[in-house]
Amino acid sequence: MLTTVEGDVSVRGGRFAIVVSRYNSFITDRLLEGALEALRSKGAGDEQVVVVKVPGSFEIPQAARKMAAGGDCCAIICLGAIIRGQTLHFQLISEECARGIQAVSADYGLPVAFGVITAETMEQAVERAGERSQNKGWEAAMAAMEMANLFGEMERQQKEQQAAKAGF
């Protein structure tokens, strides 16, 4: 028999951390607004959300790791905007940011959503920080909620299977 496990997009009492870069704040403020709107639209209260502001996208994984180590978040939403310039800085920062965010998720077994825009131009970045589904902050928050619920459902099913094997 085929088993399918899915998470729904809702808030079930968990606490969400949003780690957001202040660099390119014209964009990241809009991403933050989108993420908060998504969480609130699914029932999150202000007491269920902590916003952590960091200087730039390079620092996002560091703060995400610190939040994950605290153990009181069901998911972390990472938001930033990296816009290509004329040097290698764009590539170095974007690669290390993505790698660091993924490492936090893998190391802690925690959903960590990637809402970091990497754009060639400011116009592209503005476009990705639009309204609702056109906002990468909104999108990352929706993914974080779904993954938090998916992880919860997977844990529930694993416990059920273990109990069945033990004869309970």
C-alpha positions in Angstrom: 0.0 0.0 0.0 1.4 3.4 -1.0 1.8 5.9 1.8 1.8 9.6 1.1 2.8 12.1 3.7 2.0 15.8 3.3 2.0 18.9 5.4 -0.7 21.5 5.2 -0.1 25.2 5.2 -1.3 26.3 8.6 0.0 27.4 12.0 -0.5 24.8 14.7 1.0 26.6 17.7 4.6 26.4 16.6 7.0 29.3 16.9 8.6 30.7 13.7 11.9 32.6 13.4 12.4 35.0 10.6 16.1 35.9 10.0 16.2 39.0 7.7 19.1 41.0 6.3 19.1 44.7 6.7 21.3 45.1 3.7 19.2 46.2 0.7 16.4 47.0 3.2 14.3 48.5 0.5 13.8 44.9 -0.7 14.2 43.0 2.5 11.6 45.1 4.4 9.1 44.1 1.7 10.1 40.4 2.0 9.6 40.6 5.8 6.2 42.2 5.3 5.3 39.4 2.9 6.4 36.7 5.3 4.6 38.2 8.3 1.4 38.6 6.2 1.6 34.9 5.2 2.0 33.7 8.8 -0.8 36.0 10.0 -3.1 34.9 7.2 -2.7 31.3 8.5 -3.4 32.2 12.1 0.0 33.1 13.6 -0.1 35.5 16.5 2.8 38.0 17.2 3.8 35.8 20.1 4.5 32.9 17.7 7.0 34.9 15.6 10.4 36.2 16.4 12.2 38.5 13.9 16.0 38.5 13.9 17.7 41.3 11.9 21.3 40.8 10.7 23.6 43.1 8.9 23.7 41.2 5.6 23.0 37.9 3.8 26.3 36.4 4.8 25.2 36.6 8.4 21.8 34.9 7.8 23.1 31.3 8.3 24.9 32.3 11.5 21.8 33.7 13.1 19.6 30.8 11.8 22.0 28.3 13.4 21.8 30.2 16.7 18.0 30.1 16.5 18.0 26.4 15.6 20.3 25.6 18.5 17.8 27.2 20.9 15.3 24.5 20.0 12.1 26.5 20.4 11.3 27.1 16.7 9.3 24.8 14.4 10.8 26.5 11.3 13.1 29.3 10.3 12.5 31.7 7.4 15.6 33.3 5.9 15.2 36.5 4.0 17.7 38.6 2.1 18.5 40.3 -1.2 21.7 39.9 -3.0 22.0 41.9 -6.2 24.8 41.4 -8.7 27.5 44.0 -8.8 30.7 44.2 -10.9 32.8 41.9 -8.7 32.8 38.3 -7.5 31.2 39.4 -4.2 27.7 38.5 -5.4 28.6 34.9 -6.2 30.6 34.4 -3.1 27.9 35.7 -0.8 25.0 34.0 -2.5 26.7 30.6 -2.6 27.8 30.7 1.0 24.4 32.0 2.1 22.6 29.2 0.4 25.1 26.6 1.6 24.9 27.8 5.2 21.2 27.9 5.3 21.0 24.3 3.9 23.6 23.2 6.5 21.5 24.6 9.3 18.5 22.6 8.1 20.5 19.4 7.7 22.4 19.7 11.0 19.2 20.4 13.1 16.6 18.4 11.2 14.5 21.6 11.1 12.7 23.3 8.2 14.7 26.3 7.1 13.1 28.2 4.2 15.2 30.0 1.6 13.7 33.4 0.9 16.9 35.1 -0.2 16.6 36.8 -3.6 19.6 36.6 -5.9 19.0 39.1 -8.7 20.9 40.5 -11.6 19.3 43.9 -11.2 17.4 46.0 -8.7 14.4 45.8 -11.0 14.4 42.0 -10.7 14.7 42.2 -6.9 11.8 44.6 -6.7 9.7 42.2 -8.9 10.4 39.3 -6.5 9.3 41.4 -3.5 5.8 42.1 -4.8 2.4 41.2 -3.4 1.5 37.8 -1.8 2.5 35.0 -4.2 4.8 37.4 -6.1 6.8 38.0 -2.9 9.6 35.5 -2.0 9.1 36.3 1.7 5.4 35.2 1.5 6.5 32.1 -0.5 9.2 31.2 2.0 6.8 31.6 4.9 4.2 29.3 3.2 6.9 26.7 2.6 8.1 27.0 6.2 4.6 26.3 7.5 4.1 23.4 5.2 7.4 21.8 6.0 6.9 22.3 9.8 3.6 20.5 9.5 5.1 17.8 7.3 7.9 17.2 9.8 5.3 17.0 12.5 3.2 14.5 10.6 6.3 12.4 9.7 7.2 12.2 13.4 3.7 11.3 14.4 3.6 8.5 11.8 7.0 7.2 12.9 5.9 7.0 16.6 2.7 5.2 15.5 4.8 2.6 13.6 7.1 2.2 16.5 4.2 1.7 18.9 2.6 -0.8 16.5 5.9 -2.8 16.3 6.2 -2.8 20.1 2.7 -4.2 20.4 0.9 -1.1 21.9 
